[in-house]
């Protein structure tokens, strides 16, 4: 009841119960997108340069999808493909699934 009163209180930025889903998921989705476009290459999955470090600009940088052999599967960092290795997970395209999933949950929280 105390948590509900705090969440529903009148303030400039209304949080609400949906905000508990929206704000963290949107934060993680944006963080994953900035990480992916700044540092992560898609050379191993698609043979393309896709990050700012490789010379891409704002219009050409992208968070790379997983390789065609993996389809658009849910690549978990702790899953059998990456086995907890963050670098391998990024090279396989795990950030794409991360950004897409957290972005979708942020949109659900926004609705």
MOPAC internal coordinates of N, CA, C and O (Angstrom, degrees):
PM7 1SCF
backbone

  N    0.0000 0     0.00 0     0.00 0    0    0    0
  C    1.4449 1     0.00 0     0.00 0    1    0    0
  C    1.5327 1   110.52 1     0.00 0    2    1    0
  O    1.2310 1   120.38 1   140.17 1    3    2    1
  N    1.3314 1   116.87 1   -39.83 1    3    2    1
  C    1.4629 1   120.92 1   178.26 1    5    3    2
  C    1.5241 1   109.92 1   -65.72 1    6    5    3
  O    1.2310 1   120.52 1   137.23 1    7    6    5
  N    1.3335 1   116.62 1   -42.77 1    7    6    5
  C    1.4639 1   121.03 1   178.17 1    9    7    6
  C    1.5272 1   110.65 1   -63.28 1   10    9    7
  O    1.2310 1   120.40 1   138.26 1   11   10    9
  N    1.3123 1   116.83 1   -41.74 1   11   10    9
  C    1.4616 1   121.37 1   179.79 1   13   11   10
  C    1.5286 1   110.89 1   -64.09 1   14   13   11
  O    1.2310 1   120.25 1   138.44 1   15   14   13
  N    1.3308 1   117.12 1   -41.56 1   15   14   13
  C    1.4683 1   120.68 1   177.94 1   17   15   14
  C    1.5220 1   111.00 1   -64.15 1   18   17   15
  O    1.2310 1   120.18 1   138.79 1   19   18   17
  N    1.3328 1   117.26 1   -41.21 1   19   18   17
  C    1.4613 1   120.70 1   179.65 1   21   19   18
  C    1.5261 1   110.96 1   -65.71 1   22   21   19
  O    1.2310 1   120.34 1   138.82 1   23   22   21
  N    1.3326 1   116.95 1   -41.18 1   23   22   21
  C    1.4600 1   120.12 1  -178.70 1   25   23   22
  C    1.5243 1   112.62 1   -68.38 1   26   25   23
  O    1.2310 1   120.03 1   145.39 1   27   26   25
  N    1.3182 1   117.56 1   -34.61 1   27   26   25
  C    1.4677 1   121.16 1  -175.04 1   29   27   26
  C    1.5268 1   113.63 1   -93.98 1   30   29   27
  O    1.2310 1   120.08 1  -176.18 1   31   30   29
  N    1.3224 1   117.45 1     3.82 1   31   30   29
  C    1.4595 1   120.71 1  -178.17 1   33   31   30
  C    1.5278 1   110.68 1   -64.76 1   34   33   31
  O    1.2310 1   120.86 1   -32.70 1   35   34   33
  N    1.3267 1   115.97 1   147.30 1   35   34   33
  C    1.4654 1   121.01 1   178.40 1   37   35   34
  C    1.5214 1   109.33 1   -73.60 1   38   37   35
  O    1.2310 1   120.32 1   -58.59 1   39   38   37
  N    1.3138 1   116.99 1   121.41 1   39   38   37
  C    1.4618 1   122.25 1   176.90 1   41   39   38
  C    1.5132 1   108.15 1  -152.35 1   42   41   39
  O    1.2310 1   120.74 1    -7.04 1   43   42   41
  N    1.3138 1   116.18 1   172.96 1   43   42   41
  C    1.4688 1   121.01 1  -177.70 1   45   43   42
  C    1.5236 1   111.31 1   -61.97 1   46   45   43
  O    1.2310 1   120.43 1   134.70 1   47   46   45
  N    1.3251 1   116.79 1   -45.30 1   47   46   45
  C    1.4677 1   121.43 1   175.61 1   49   47   46
  C    1.5210 1   107.39 1  -107.02 1   50   49   47
  O    1.2310 1   120.81 1   -71.04 1   51   50   49
  N    1.3131 1   116.05 1   108.96 1   51   50   49
  C    1.4642 1   120.67 1   179.57 1   53   51   50
  C    1.5219 1   108.91 1   -78.93 1   54   53   51
  O    1.2310 1   120.14 1   -55.54 1   55   54   53
  N    1.3239 1   117.34 1   124.46 1   55   54   53
  C    1.4634 1   121.25 1  -178.78 1   57   55   54
  C    1.5168 1   109.56 1   -88.00 1   58   57   55
  O    1.2310 1   119.90 1   115.06 1   59   58   57
  N    1.2951 1   117.80 1   -64.94 1   59   58   57
  C    1.4606 1   121.50 1  -179.58 1   61   59   58
  C    1.5183 1   112.44 1    67.47 1   62   61   59
  O    1.2310 1   121.48 1    -6.94 1   63   62   61
  N    1.3354 1   114.78 1   173.06 1   63   62   61
  C    1.4623 1   119.62 1  -179.25 1   65   63   62
  C    1.5219 1   111.77 1   -67.09 1   66   65   63
  O    1.2310 1   120.17 1   145.51 1   67   66   65
  N    1.3293 1   117.29 1   -34.49 1   67   66   65
  C    1.4648 1   119.16 1   179.49 1   69   67   66
  C    1.5229 1   111.34 1   -69.25 1   70   69   67
  O    1.2310 1   120.50 1   152.73 1   71   70   69
  N    1.3294 1   116.65 1   -27.27 1   71   70   69
  C    1.4564 1   120.07 1   177.46 1   73   71   70
  C    1.5155 1   113.33 1   -64.93 1   74   73   71
  O    1.2310 1   120.60 1   153.42 1   75   74   73
  N    1.3296 1   116.46 1   -26.58 1   75   74   73
  C    1.4672 1   119.82 1   176.49 1   77   75   74
  C    1.5205 1   111.22 1   -64.91 1   78   77   75
  O    1.2310 1   120.10 1   153.19 1   79   78   77
  N    1.3219 1   117.41 1   -26.81 1   79   78   77
  C    1.4630 1   122.03 1   175.63 1   81   79   78
  C    1.5256 1   110.75 1   -90.81 1   82   81   79
  O    1.2310 1   120.35 1   139.25 1   83   82   81
  N    1.3328 1   116.93 1   -40.75 1   83   82   81
  C    1.4589 1   121.61 1  -174.58 1   85   83   82
  C    1.5178 1   112.66 1   -65.12 1   86   85   83
  O    1.2310 1   119.61 1   124.48 1   87   86   85
  N    1.3184 1   118.36 1   -55.52 1   87   86   85
  C    1.4576 1   120.75 1  -170.09 1   89   87   86
  C    1.5264 1   114.20 1   -64.22 1   90   89   87
  O    1.2310 1   118.51 1   130.55 1   91   90   89
  N    1.3263 1   120.45 1   -49.45 1   91   90   89
  C    1.4713 1   118.05 1   178.43 1   93   91   90
  C    1.5245 1   112.88 1   -64.81 1   94   93   91
  O    1.2310 1   120.02 1   139.24 1   95   94   93
  N    1.3214 1   117.57 1   -40.76 1   95   94   93
  C    1.4691 1   119.74 1  -178.22 1   97   95   94
  C    1.5201 1   111.34 1   -67.83 1   98   97   95
  O    1.2310 1   119.75 1   139.24 1   99   98   97
  N    1.3257 1   118.09 1   -40.76 1   99   98   97
  C    1.4629 1   120.86 1   177.44 1  101   99   98
  C    1.5245 1   110.47 1   -65.10 1  102  101   99
  O    1.2310 1   120.27 1   140.67 1  103  102  101
  N    1.3207 1   117.09 1   -39.33 1  103  102  101
  C    1.4632 1   121.77 1   177.61 1  105  103  102
  C    1.5314 1   110.78 1   -61.20 1  106  105  103
  O    1.2310 1   120.16 1   133.64 1  107  106  105
  N    1.3238 1   117.30 1   -46.36 1  107  106  105
  C    1.4622 1   120.66 1   179.67 1  109  107  106
  C    1.5249 1   111.77 1   -68.37 1  110  109  107
  O    1.2310 1   119.79 1   142.50 1  111  110  109
  N    1.3313 1   118.01 1   -37.50 1  111  110  109
  C    1.4619 1   120.68 1   178.98 1  113  111  110
  C    1.5246 1   110.76 1   -64.77 1  114  113  111
  O    1.2310 1   120.31 1   135.30 1  115  114  113
  N    1.3267 1   117.02 1   -44.70 1  115  114  113
  C    1.4648 1   119.66 1   178.04 1  117  115  114
  C    1.5184 1   111.68 1   -66.44 1  118  117  115
  O    1.2310 1   120.37 1   139.29 1  119  118  117
  N    1.3238 1   116.90 1   -40.71 1  119  118  117
  C    1.4633 1   120.16 1   177.28 1  121  119  118
  C    1.5137 1   112.22 1   -61.94 1  122  121  119
  O    1.2310 1   120.28 1   138.17 1  123  122  121
  N    1.3253 1   117.06 1   -41.83 1  123  122  121
  C    1.4604 1   120.80 1   176.75 1  125  123  122
  C    1.5078 1   112.17 1   -65.13 1  126  125  123
  O    1.2310 1   120.47 1   141.48 1  127  126  125
  N    1.3351 1   116.70 1   -38.52 1  127  126  125
  C    1.4625 1   120.28 1   179.03 1  129  127  126
  C    1.5281 1   110.82 1   -66.62 1  130  129  127
  O    1.2310 1   120.15 1   135.11 1  131  130  129
  N    1.3450 1   117.32 1   -44.89 1  131  130  129
  C    1.4670 1   119.89 1   178.17 1  133  131  130
  C    1.5242 1   111.19 1   -64.16 1  134  133  131
  O    1.2310 1   119.93 1   140.14 1  135  134  133
  N    1.3147 1   117.73 1   -39.86 1  135  134  133
  C    1.4641 1   120.83 1   177.19 1  137  135  134
  C    1.5160 1   110.69 1   -64.01 1  138  137  135
  O    1.2310 1   120.40 1   134.21 1  139  138  137
  N    1.3213 1   116.84 1   -45.79 1  139  138  137
  C    1.4626 1   121.07 1  -177.71 1  141  139  138
  C    1.5089 1   113.39 1   -65.08 1  142  141  139
  O    1.2310 1   120.22 1   138.02 1  143  142  141
  N    1.3322 1   117.19 1   -41.98 1  143  142  141
  C    1.4621 1   119.17 1  -178.41 1  145  143  142
  C    1.5191 1   112.37 1   -77.85 1  146  145  143
  O    1.2310 1   119.80 1   159.24 1  147  146  145
  N    1.3127 1   117.98 1   -20.76 1  147  146  145
  C    1.4575 1   120.18 1  -178.69 1  149  147  146
  C    1.5199 1   112.61 1   -89.43 1  150  149  147
  O    1.2310 1   119.78 1   135.46 1  151  150  149
  N    1.3209 1   118.03 1   -44.54 1  151  150  149
  C    1.4554 1   120.60 1  -168.59 1  153  151  150
  C    1.5227 1   116.29 1  -115.76 1  154  153  151
  O    1.2310 1   119.22 1   154.55 1  155  154  153
  N    1.3187 1   119.10 1   -25.45 1  155  154  153
  C    1.4641 1   121.05 1  -166.22 1  157  155  154
  C    1.5238 1   110.91 1   -95.46 1  158  157  155
  O    1.2310 1   120.76 1   -48.98 1  159  158  157
  N    1.3246 1   116.16 1   131.02 1  159  158  157
  C    1.4582 1   121.86 1   178.69 1  161  159  158
  C    1.5257 1   110.81 1   -93.44 1  162  161  159
  O    1.2310 1   121.04 1   -24.36 1  163  162  161
  N    1.3095 1   115.63 1   155.64 1  163  162  161
  C    1.4647 1   119.44 1   171.99 1  165  163  162
  C    1.5242 1   109.68 1  -112.17 1  166  165  163
  O    1.2310 1   120.98 1  -156.39 1  167  166  165
  N    1.3223 1   115.74 1    23.61 1  167  166  165
  C    1.4563 1   121.03 1  -179.80 1  169  167  166
  C    1.5265 1   111.57 1   -62.13 1  170  169  167
  O    1.2310 1   120.24 1   140.92 1  171  170  169
  N    1.3172 1   117.14 1   -39.08 1  171  170  169
  C    1.4654 1   120.54 1  -176.11 1  173  171  170
  C    1.5283 1   112.29 1   -75.20 1  174  173  171
  O    1.2310 1   119.86 1   149.72 1  175  174  173
  N    1.3228 1   117.87 1   -30.28 1  175  174  173
  C    1.4612 1   120.34 1  -176.29 1  177  175  174
  C    1.5150 1   113.05 1   -94.14 1  178  177  175
  O    1.2310 1   119.94 1   143.05 1  179  178  177
  N    1.3357 1   117.71 1   -36.95 1  179  178  177
  C    1.4622 1   120.34 1  -174.58 1  181  179  178
  C    1.5211 1   114.03 1  -129.82 1  182  181  179
  O    1.2310 1   119.42 1   174.90 1  183  182  181
  N    1.3224 1   118.71 1    -5.10 1  183  182  181
  C    1.4576 1   120.95 1  -178.41 1  185  183  182
  C    1.5175 1   113.17 1    71.80 1  186  185  183
  O    1.2310 1   120.35 1  -150.89 1  187  186  185
  N    1.3198 1   116.94 1    29.11 1  187  186  185
  C    1.4614 1   121.54 1  -177.38 1  189  187  186
  C    1.5196 1   110.68 1  -124.45 1  190  189  187
  O    1.2310 1   121.25 1   -26.64 1  191  190  189
  N    1.3324 1   115.22 1   153.36 1  191  190  189
  C    1.4555 1   120.68 1   169.29 1  193  191  190
  C    1.5245 1   107.08 1   -86.41 1  194  193  191
  O    1.2310 1   120.19 1   -46.97 1  195  194  193
  N    1.3193 1   117.23 1   133.03 1  195  194  193
  C    1.4692 1   118.81 1  -175.95 1  197  195  194
  C    1.5247 1   113.83 1  -139.41 1  198  197  195
  O    1.2310 1   119.33 1  -169.21 1  199  198  197
  N    1.3313 1   118.88 1    10.79 1  199  198  197
  C    1.4609 1   119.49 1  -177.24 1  201  199  198
  C    1.5257 1   110.70 1  -125.08 1  202  201  199
  O    1.2310 1   121.43 1   -15.99 1  203  202  201
  N    1.3215 1   114.87 1   164.01 1  203  202  201
  C    1.4590 1   120.40 1   178.02 1  205  203  202
  C    1.5246 1   111.10 1   -63.04 1  206  205  203
  O    1.2310 1   120.07 1   144.89 1  207  206  205
  N    1.3173 1   117.47 1   -35.11 1  207  206  205
  C    1.4640 1   120.60 1   179.87 1  209  207  206
  C    1.5214 1   112.28 1   -65.48 1  210  209  207
  O    1.2310 1   120.27 1   156.71 1  211  210  209
  N    1.3217 1   117.09 1   -23.29 1  211  210  209
  C    1.4619 1   121.29 1   179.18 1  213  211  210
  C    1.5254 1   112.27 1   -92.77 1  214  213  211
  O    1.2310 1   119.99 1  -175.85 1  215  214  213
  N    1.3181 1   117.63 1     4.15 1  215  214  213
  C    1.4493 1   121.01 1   176.37 1  217  215  214
  C    1.5100 1   115.27 1   101.50 1  218  217  215
  O    1.2310 1   119.32 1  -173.90 1  219  218  217
  N    1.3101 1   118.90 1     6.10 1  219  218  217
  C    1.4675 1   120.47 1   178.32 1  221  219  218
  C    1.5282 1   109.66 1   -76.36 1  222  221  219
  O    1.2310 1   120.91 1   -26.59 1  223  222  221
  N    1.3169 1   115.86 1   153.41 1  223  222  221
  C    1.4613 1   119.89 1   174.49 1  225  223  222
  C    1.5280 1   109.06 1  -102.36 1  226  225  223
  O    1.2310 1   120.64 1     7.31 1  227  226  225
  N    1.3227 1   116.39 1  -172.69 1  227  226  225
  C    1.4659 1   120.54 1  -175.77 1  229  227  226
  C    1.5255 1   112.34 1   -60.71 1  230  229  227
  O    1.2310 1   120.09 1   146.26 1  231  230  229
  N    1.3294 1   117.43 1   -33.74 1  231  230  229
  C    1.4611 1   120.73 1  -177.86 1  233  231  230
  C    1.5212 1   113.47 1   -79.59 1  234  233  231
  O    1.2310 1   119.96 1   154.50 1  235  234  233
  N    1.3285 1   117.67 1   -25.50 1  235  234  233
  C    1.4679 1   119.84 1  -175.12 1  237  235  234
  C    1.5215 1   113.70 1  -105.46 1  238  237  235
  O    1.2310 1   119.36 1   168.94 1  239  238  237
  N    1.3311 1   118.82 1   -11.06 1  239  238  237
  C    1.4623 1   120.76 1   177.92 1  241  239  238
  C    1.5232 1   109.11 1   -75.97 1  242  241  239
  O    1.2310 1   120.68 1   -35.72 1  243  242  241
  N    1.3328 1   116.31 1   144.28 1  243  242  241
  C    1.4602 1   120.30 1  -177.36 1  245  243  242
  C    1.5176 1   110.58 1  -154.00 1  246  245  243
  O    1.2310 1   120.95 1   -25.25 1  247  246  245
  N    1.3188 1   115.79 1   154.75 1  247  246  245
  C    1.4573 1   121.24 1   168.81 1  249  247  246
  C    1.5170 1   105.61 1   -84.97 1  250  249  247
  O    1.2310 1   120.84 1   -61.60 1  251  250  249
  N    1.3127 1   116.00 1   118.40 1  251  250  249
  C    1.4571 1   121.15 1  -171.28 1  253  251  250
  C    1.5240 1   112.43 1   -74.56 1  254  253  251
  O    1.2310 1   121.42 1   -39.49 1  255  254  253
  N    1.3183 1   114.89 1   140.51 1  255  254  253
  C    1.4606 1   120.65 1   174.42 1  257  255  254
  C    1.5235 1   109.30 1   -73.13 1  258  257  255
  O    1.2310 1   119.86 1   -18.69 1  259  258  257
  N    1.3171 1   117.87 1   161.31 1  259  258  257
  C    1.4669 1   119.75 1   174.81 1  261  259  258
  C    1.5245 1   111.28 1   -62.61 1  262  261  259
  O    1.2310 1   120.82 1   -18.38 1  263  262  261
  N    1.3091 1   116.04 1   161.62 1  263  262  261
  C    1.4632 1   121.10 1   179.33 1  265  263  262
  C    1.5241 1   110.35 1   -61.52 1  266  265  263
  O    1.2310 1   120.59 1   -22.24 1  267  266  265
  N    1.3224 1   116.48 1   157.76 1  267  266  265
  C    1.4636 1   120.93 1  -178.25 1  269  267  266
  C    1.5259 1   112.03 1   -59.36 1  270  269  267
  O    1.2310 1   120.21 1   148.80 1  271  270  269
  N    1.3242 1   117.21 1   -31.20 1  271  270  269
  C    1.4625 1   119.85 1  -179.80 1  273  271  270
  C    1.5329 1   112.11 1   -67.94 1  274  273  271
  O    1.2310 1   120.16 1   156.62 1  275  274  273
  N    1.3359 1   117.29 1   -23.38 1  275  274  273
  C    1.4646 1   121.20 1   179.18 1  277  275  274
  C    1.5222 1   112.02 1   -94.32 1  278  277  275
  O    1.2310 1   120.20 1   170.65 1  279  278  277
  N    1.3313 1   117.23 1    -9.35 1  279  278  277
  C    1.4623 1   123.23 1  -175.36 1  281  279  278
  C    1.5243 1   108.91 1    56.32 1  282  281  279
  O    1.2310 1   119.39 1    27.16 1  283  282  281
  N    1.2969 1   118.76 1  -152.84 1  283  282  281
  C    1.4530 1   121.03 1   176.78 1  285  283  282
  C    1.5154 1   108.73 1  -102.33 1  286  285  283
  O    1.2310 1   121.45 1  -121.24 1  287  286  285
  N    1.3141 1   114.84 1    58.76 1  287  286  285
  C    1.4577 1   120.58 1  -177.48 1  289  287  286
  C    1.5224 1   110.21 1   -81.23 1  290  289  287
  O    1.2310 1   121.04 1   -16.07 1  291  290  289
  N    1.2983 1   115.62 1   163.93 1  291  290  289
  C    1.4535 1   121.91 1   177.24 1  293  291  290
  C    1.5226 1   107.74 1   -82.67 1  294  293  291
  O    1.2310 1   120.81 1   -80.38 1  295  294  293
  N    1.3216 1   116.06 1    99.62 1  295  294  293
  C    1.4582 1   121.26 1  -179.41 1  297  295  294
  C    1.5221 1   109.00 1   -89.90 1  298  297  295
  O    1.2310 1   120.65 1   -77.25 1  299  298  297
  N    1.2975 1   116.36 1   102.75 1  299  298  297
  C    1.4551 1   120.65 1   179.19 1  301  299  298
  C    1.5193 1   109.41 1   -87.42 1  302  301  299
  O    1.2310 1   120.85 1   -35.28 1  303  302  301
  N    1.3252 1   115.99 1   144.72 1  303  302  301
  C    1.4626 1   120.84 1  -179.83 1  305  303  302
  C    1.5257 1   111.03 1   -59.39 1  306  305  303
  O    1.2310 1   120.59 1   144.18 1  307  306  305
  N    1.3231 1   116.48 1   -35.82 1  307  306  305
  C    1.4657 1   121.03 1  -179.12 1  309  307  306
  C    1.5279 1   112.26 1   -93.44 1  310  309  307
  O    1.2310 1   120.07 1  -173.41 1  311  310  309
  N    1.3189 1   117.46 1     6.59 1  311  310  309
  C    1.4618 1   121.67 1  -177.19 1  313  311  310
  C    1.5170 1   113.07 1   -75.78 1  314  313  311
  O    1.2310 1   120.32 1    -0.84 1  315  314  313
  N    1.3214 1   117.00 1   179.16 1  315  314  313
  C    1.4644 1   121.24 1  -175.84 1  317  315  314
  C    1.5273 1   113.81 1   -69.37 1  318  317  315
  O    1.2310 1   119.73 1   157.42 1  319  318  317
  N    1.3383 1   118.13 1   -22.58 1  319  318  317
  C    1.4619 1   119.28 1  -179.50 1  321  319  318
  C    1.5258 1   111.91 1   -75.52 1  322  321  319
  O    1.2310 1   120.17 1   132.25 1  323  322  321
  N    1.3181 1   117.28 1   -47.75 1  323  322  321
  C    1.4648 1   121.05 1  -175.94 1  325  323  322
  C    1.5218 1   112.70 1   -93.57 1  326  325  323
  O    1.2310 1   119.36 1   151.34 1  327  326  325
  N    1.3056 1   118.83 1   -28.66 1  327  326  325
  C    1.4661 1   124.66 1   177.86 1  329  327  326
  C    1.5261 1   112.67 1    54.83 1  330  329  327
  O    1.2310 1   120.55 1  -141.66 1  331  330  329
  N    1.3363 1   116.56 1    38.34 1  331  330  329
  C    1.4551 1   120.68 1   176.68 1  333  331  330
  C    1.5114 1   115.43 1    83.05 1  334  333  331
  O    1.2310 1   119.42 1  -179.72 1  335  334  333
  N    1.3176 1   118.71 1     0.28 1  335  334  333
  C    1.4630 1   122.32 1  -179.86 1  337  335  334
  C    1.5305 1   108.87 1   -90.35 1  338  337  335
  O    1.2310 1   120.60 1   -69.33 1  339  338  337
  N    1.3375 1   116.45 1   110.67 1  339  338  337
  C    1.4617 1   121.14 1  -175.68 1  341  339  338
  C    1.5254 1   112.12 1   -62.09 1  342  341  339
  O    1.2310 1   120.18 1   138.87 1  343  342  341
  N    1.3227 1   117.27 1   -41.13 1  343  342  341
  C    1.4675 1   120.28 1  -179.85 1  345  343  342
  C    1.5174 1   110.72 1   -63.08 1  346  345  343
  O    1.2310 1   120.13 1   133.55 1  347  346  345
  N    1.3152 1   117.37 1   -46.45 1  347  346  345
  C    1.4632 1   121.11 1   179.09 1  349  347  346
  C    1.5245 1   110.77 1   -62.96 1  350  349  347
  O    1.2310 1   120.68 1   140.09 1  351  350  349
  N    1.3271 1   116.30 1   -39.91 1  351  350  349
  C    1.4604 1   121.30 1   178.80 1  353  351  350
  C    1.5250 1   111.12 1   -61.20 1  354  353  351
  O    1.2310 1   120.29 1   137.06 1  355  354  353
  N    1.3231 1   117.06 1   -42.94 1  355  354  353
  C    1.4682 1   120.74 1   177.55 1  357  355  354
  C    1.5205 1   110.95 1   -66.31 1  358  357  355
  O    1.2310 1   120.09 1   138.63 1  359  358  357
  N    1.3243 1   117.44 1   -41.37 1  359  358  357
  C    1.4635 1   120.80 1  -179.97 1  361  359  358
  C    1.5228 1   111.90 1   -65.79 1  362  361  359
  O    1.2310 1   119.95 1   148.68 1  363  362  361
  N    1.3154 1   117.70 1   -31.32 1  363  362  361
  C    1.4657 1   121.30 1   178.96 1  365  363  362
  C    1.5271 1   112.88 1   -77.70 1  366  365  363
  O    1.2310 1   120.12 1   165.57 1  367  366  365
  N    1.3223 1   117.37 1   -14.43 1  367  366  365
  C    1.4574 1   120.73 1  -178.88 1  369  367  366
  C    1.5116 1   113.32 1   100.95 1  370  369  367
  O    1.2310 1   120.26 1  -160.01 1  371  370  369
  N    1.3158 1   117.11 1    19.99 1  371  370  369
  C    1.4580 1   120.66 1  -178.91 1  373  371  370
  C    1.5198 1   113.69 1   -65.18 1  374  373  371
  O    1.2310 1   120.46 1   151.96 1  375  374  373
  N    1.3453 1   116.73 1   -28.04 1  375  374  373
  C    1.4592 1   118.85 1   179.12 1  377  375  374
  C    1.5242 1   111.85 1   -65.23 1  378  377  375
  O    1.2310 1   120.20 1   150.16 1  379  378  377
  N    1.3310 1   117.22 1   -29.84 1  379  378  377
  C    1.4634 1   119.92 1   178.53 1  381  379  378
  C    1.5294 1   109.79 1   -62.98 1  382  381  379
  O    1.2310 1   120.62 1   132.90 1  383  382  381
  N    1.3169 1   116.42 1   -47.10 1  383  382  381
  C    1.4660 1   119.99 1   178.24 1  385  383  382
  C    1.5267 1   110.51 1   -64.09 1  386  385  383
  O    1.2310 1   120.31 1   141.76 1  387  386  385
  N    1.3202 1   117.02 1   -38.24 1  387  386  385
  C    1.4636 1   122.37 1   179.41 1  389  387  386
  C    1.5273 1   110.74 1   -62.41 1  390  389  387
  O    1.2310 1   120.64 1   130.41 1  391  390  389
  N    1.3364 1   116.38 1   -49.59 1  391  390  389
  C    1.4673 1   121.09 1  -178.96 1  393  391  390
  C    1.5277 1   110.38 1   -65.99 1  394  393  391
  O    1.2310 1   120.32 1   136.74 1  395  394  393
  N    1.3274 1   116.99 1   -43.26 1  395  394  393
  C    1.4644 1   120.32 1  -178.45 1  397  395  394
  C    1.5283 1   111.10 1   -64.48 1  398  397  395
  O    1.2310 1   120.07 1   135.08 1  399  398  397
  N    1.3180 1   117.47 1   -44.92 1  399  398  397
  C    1.4611 1   120.91 1  -177.49 1  401  399  398
  C    1.5301 1   111.69 1   -68.38 1  402  401  399
  O    1.2310 1   120.53 1   133.27 1  403  402  401
  N    1.3381 1   116.60 1   -46.73 1  403  402  401
  C    1.4624 1   119.07 1  -179.96 1  405  403  402
  C    1.5260 1   111.10 1   -68.73 1  406  405  403
  O    1.2310 1   120.07 1   145.53 1  407  406  405
  N    1.3294 1   117.46 1   -34.47 1  407  406  405
  C    1.4600 1   120.02 1   175.18 1  409  407  406
  C    1.5145 1   111.93 1   -64.78 1  410  409  407
  O    1.2310 1   120.44 1   139.79 1  411  410  409
  N    1.3225 1   116.77 1   -40.21 1  411  410  409
  C    1.4696 1   120.40 1   178.55 1  413  411  410
  C    1.5261 1   110.89 1   -65.27 1  414  413  411
  O    1.2310 1   120.21 1   137.23 1  415  414  413
  N    1.3263 1   117.20 1   -42.77 1  415  414  413
  C    1.4638 1   119.67 1   178.10 1  417  415  414
  C    1.5266 1   111.41 1   -67.02 1  418  417  415
  O    1.2310 1   119.97 1   146.11 1  419  418  417
  N    1.3427 1   117.66 1   -33.89 1  419  418  417
  C    1.4656 1   120.31 1   175.79 1  421  419  418
  C    1.5242 1   110.46 1   -64.91 1  422  421  419
  O    1.2310 1   120.27 1   140.42 1  423  422  421
  N    1.3264 1   117.09 1   -39.58 1  423  422  421
  C    1.4645 1   120.00 1   176.88 1  425  423  422
  C    1.5287 1   111.51 1   -65.32 1  426  425  423
  O    1.2310 1   120.67 1   141.62 1  427  426  425
  N    1.3224 1   116.33 1   -38.38 1  427  426  425
  C    1.4661 1   119.88 1   176.66 1  429  427  426
  C    1.5301 1   109.84 1   -62.67 1  430  429  427
  O    1.2310 1   120.54 1   137.61 1  431  430  429
  N    1.3326 1   116.57 1   -42.39 1  431  430  429
  C    1.4629 1   120.06 1   176.92 1  433  431  430
  C    1.5163 1   112.52 1   -65.26 1  434  433  431
  O    1.2310 1   120.27 1   148.45 1  435  434  433
  N    1.3180 1   117.08 1   -31.55 1  435  434  433
  C    1.4614 1   121.40 1   179.14 1  437  435  434
  C    1.5243 1   111.69 1   -71.12 1  438  437  435
  O    1.2310 1   121.06 1   146.63 1  439  438  437
  N    1.3253 1   115.58 1   -33.37 1  439  438  437
  C    1.4654 1   119.24 1  -178.00 1  441  439  438
  C    1.5060 1   109.20 1   -72.07 1  442  441  439
  O    1.2310 1   120.10 1   180.00 1  443  442  441

